[in-house]
């Protein structure tokens, strides 16, 4: 009898452990999602919404004078999603949207004279990667080259030449937003050409920003004189490090420093994720509202880390899955993302950040959903 009871107890413990392991595995699963929440479904809806949208102008009813960076980020995400999902028809639509920039809409192409303008180059470079049409390479490469060229244009500052003399881009301004705008176009130039000089100089730039702006808790103030952990600002940093690290060679001398900064940030974000999976407008402020663009960017960074083996899957997989499932609930029937923080300048005022407008369909929020869908589909 004792032997039988011991056997039953052992079997019960084994079954309990198996059930627990299965629950943990399901919680960390970044491959299978409920119908309506899969990356292919969500990515397709949001990408098609982008194709059908006019060029945005930061919420203004008028057309933009130049293509804005939120559109660039969404376009780039739609293209990478099309590639990973094998949707050639979508790629063709996205290429057709670009075609007027060679003719009737050439004036809309931003000058490569500011980080928010230069990121435009990421789109033609991605189009070149997918189509091999040299027109895209010529345009994108010229933009990436100008970012490390001679300071020129209306945005040149007294310190611009000093940055250039240090081997940095003259467009350096020490805002955390820059670490997506700069790394995206330079990483893309490397992917398109194979020339490591592009991504190596972006890595050097990233280290300067990390050393200057990352706080002991791993997060980033919006700017040196603004001591608030603004969600989307930190999101640009998280996404920028992820974009850089996934293509930066393992023998790059700056890789270890960037990986350290990335992992410290991810560990901190894990602590501040809300029980529902979202992150807040001010990351560490419990009175701040759940904000979708930041959540999308952090989710992209964690998915990328887990998929590449930089982050422990058992720890970060559940956080990334929970965040994705929370994020997709904010997408309405028009494929517009709700609760997106409006375009935001820096200000040393907590209430300023808490009171920012909450927009639906703004491309600051559409873009990271597409990045996440792409990252979930990557092998």
N, C-alpha and C positions, 0 to 999 in steps of 0.2 A: 504493500500500500504506500509506504514512504517513497519507494522508488518511483511508483506511478505518479504520486503527487509532485515529486521533484521534477519529473519529466514534463508534467503539465505546466508547472511553474516556468520551467525553462522555455517551453513552447510559447507561453503567454508573453514572456519577456521578449523573445525573439520577434513575435508578431507585432508587439508594441514598438519595438525598435525599427522594424521594417516600415510600419505605418508612419512613424515619425520621419524616417529618412525619405519616404515617398512624398510627404507633405513639404519637407524642406526642398526637395528636388523640384516639385511643382512650383513652389514659391519663387525659385530662382530661374525658372524656365524662360528663356528669351527667344524661344522658337515657336511655341504653340500659344495661341491666344483665342479667346472666344470670338465667334462670328460677329463681324461688325467692328472688331477691334484689332484685326490683323494688320501688320504693316503694309501689306499689299493693298488692302481695301482703303485704309486711311490715306496712305500716300497717293493712291490714284485719285481719290476725291479731292484732296487738297491741291495736287498738281494740276488737275483739270480746272479747278477753280482759278488757279493762277493764269492758265492759258487764256481763259475767258475774261480776265480782268484788264482794265486799262492801266496805263502807267500811273502809279500812285504818286501823290505829292504831299506826304505827311498829313493826310486827312483833309487837305484843302480841295475844293471842288474844281480848281483849275488844273490843267496839265502841267507837269514839271518842266522847268527849263532844261534840266539835265536828269538823267536816270539817277534815282536815289539808291542809297546803299541797302535799305530794306528790300527793295525789289531785286537787287543783285543777289542778296542772300537767299531769297526765295527761289529765284531762277536757278541758282547754283544747286540748291537742294532738290528742285524738281528734276534737273538734269541727272544728278547722281542717283536719284530714285529711279528714273527711267532706265538708267544703265543697269542697276542692280536687280530690277524687276524684269528686265528683258523686254521692255515696252518700246520697241522701235518707233511705233506710231507716235508715241508721246515725245520721243526725242525729235522726230521730224517736226512736230508742232512747235516745240521750243526753239528749234532752229529757224523755222519760218517767222517766229516772233522777232528774232534777231536780225533777219535779213534786211529790213529797212535801214539799219544803222550803217549799211554800206552805201545807201542812196538817199532816200527822202528824209530819213531821220538821223542823218549823220551828225547834225548839230546837237542831238541829245546825248551823244557820247561824252562823258565827263572828261575834263582835262586831268592828267595825272599829277595834280598839284596839291593834294591833300589826302590823308588816309581814307576818308569817307568817299572820295572820288576814285582813288586808285584801285580799290577793291573790285571795281567793275571788271578789271582784267581777268578775274577768276572765271567769269562766264565764257568769254571766247576761248580761253584756254581749255575749259572742260569740253566745249564744243569741238575743239581741235582733237582732243584726246579720243572723243567718240567717233568723229567723222573723218579725221585726217585732212580736212580742208585747210590748206595753208593760209587762207585769208584770216582765219581765226587765230592761228599761231602768230602771224605777223602783228595783228592788233594787240593781242594779249601780252606778247613778249615785249613789245615797245612800252606798254604801260608798266610792266614789272621792272624794266630797265630804268625808266625815268624815276621810279621811287628811290633808287640809289644813284641817281644822276646828280647833275648840278642844281643847286637850289634856284628855283625860278617860279615866277607867278605871284599872285596877290597874297598867298598864304605864307610866304617866306618870313621868318622871324629872325631877330638878331642872333639867336642861338642856333639857327639852322645849319650854318656852315660848321660850327663847332661839333655838332652831332656827326656831320658828314666826315669831318676830319678824324673822328674816332672809329670810322668804319660802320656807323649806323646810318639809317635813312635820315635824310634831312627833314623828313616829315614827322620825326619823333616829337611827341608833345606830352608824354607821360600821363595819358588818360588810359584807364584799363580797357576801354573800348578798342583801342588801337591793336590789341594783341589778337584780335580776330582779323581786323581789316588788313593788317600788314602780313600776318602769317598765311592768310588764305591765298592771296595772290602770289606770294613768293613760293609757297608749297606747290601751287598749281603750275607755276612756271617750271619748277623742277620736274614735276610729273610729266609735263608736256615735252620737255627737252632732254631730260636726263642729266642736266648740268647741275651738279651739287652746289655750285656757288650760290644759287638762289636760296635753297633751303638752309644752307649753312649760315648765310648772313641773317636770315630770319631767326635762326636759333640764337645767334649772338645777341640780336635785338631782344629776344624774349628773356634772356638771362638778365639783361640790364633792367627790364621792367620788373622781373621777379625780385631782384635784389633791392629795388627802389620802393616797390609798392606792396609786396605781400606782407601781411601782418603775422604776428606769432601764432595766431589761431589758424593760419592757412588761408584766410579770406583776404579780400582786397577792398580798401577804401575806394570810393568812386574816383577820388583824386587825392593828392597829398594833403590838400587843405580842406577836404570834405570827409570827416571821420564816420561815414555811414556805409554799411555793407549793402549797397543797392543791388537787388537781385539780378536784373539784366546786365548791369555792368560786370558783375562777377561771372555772369553767364558767358559774356564775350571772352573772358579770360579762360574759362573752363573749355569752351569750344575751340579756342585758338590753340591751347596746349595740345588738345586731342588731335586736331588737324595736323599740327606740326609733328607730334610724336609718331603718328601712324606711318609717316614717310621718312622720318629722319633716320639716317644710317646709325647702326649700333656703335660704330667707331667714331661718331662725331664727339668731340671733346665737351660739348655743352649738353649732350643728351642726359647724362646723369643728374646734372643740376636741374634741368627742366622736369625730369621724371620725379625728382624729389619734391619740387614745388607742386606738381600735379597731384601726387599722392597725399601730400599734407592737405591740400584743398579738398580732395574727395573725402578724406576722413572727417573733416570738419562739416562738410555738407551732409554727411550721413547723420550727424548729431542733430542737425537743424531741420531735417525732413519732417513734415507734419504727419500725424497718424494716417491721414487720407492719401499720402503720397506726394503732396504738393510742397513747393517752397514758397516763401512769402516775398512780398515787395521789398521789405527790408528783412534780410535773411534771419537775423537774430532777434527780431522784434515781434513778440507774440500778438501785438495789436495790429500788425500789418496784415493786409489781405493776401490771399493766395493768388499768385501771379503766374500766368501761363508761359510767357516768353522765357523767363528765367527757369521755370520748371523744365521746359523743353530743352534748353541748352544744357542744364545739369544732367538731364536724362541722357542726352546724346553723349556727353562726356563719360558717364558711367557705363553705358552700353559699349562704347568704344574700348574702354579700359578692360571690361570683362572679356570682350571678344578677342582682344589682343594679349590677354594674359597678364596685364599690368596690375589688375585688381583681383582680389580673391572672389571667385564666382559665388561661393556660398554666402559671403557677406554682402557683396554689392549687387549680385543678381536679383535678390528679392527687392532691394530698393529701386533698382531700375525698372523692374516689371511693375511694381506698385505705382511708380511715377507715370509710366506710359499709360496704364489703365486709368489713372486719374486724369491725365491730360486729355485723352480722347473724349472724355465726358464733357469737355468744354467746347467741343466742335459742334456747331449747330447744323440744321438741315441744309444750309447753303454751303457747307464745308468751310465756314468762317470760325476762327478761334475767338472765344470770348475772353474777357478779363485780361486784356493785353495792356500793359502800361504804355501810355502815350510817349512820344519822343521826349527825352528828358535831358536837360542841361544839368550841370553840377550846381549844388547850393548847400551851404553849411547850415542846414535847417531840417530837422527830423520831420516836421509837419509838412514841409514841401514834398517829401517823398510819399508820405502817407496820403496826401491829397491829390496825387497825380491822377489824371483822367484814366478811366478804364474803357478801352475801345474794343469793338468787335470787328474782326476781319483785317486788322492792321497787319502788314507784312512782317513787322517785328515778331509777331506771334505765329504767322503761317510758316515762316522759314524753319524754325527749329523742329516743328512737327515733321517736316520733310527730311531734315537731317536725321531725326530719330528713326523714321521709317527706313531710310537708307542704311543706317548703322545696324538695325535689326536684321536686315536682309544680307548684310555682308557676312562672308564665311569666316 
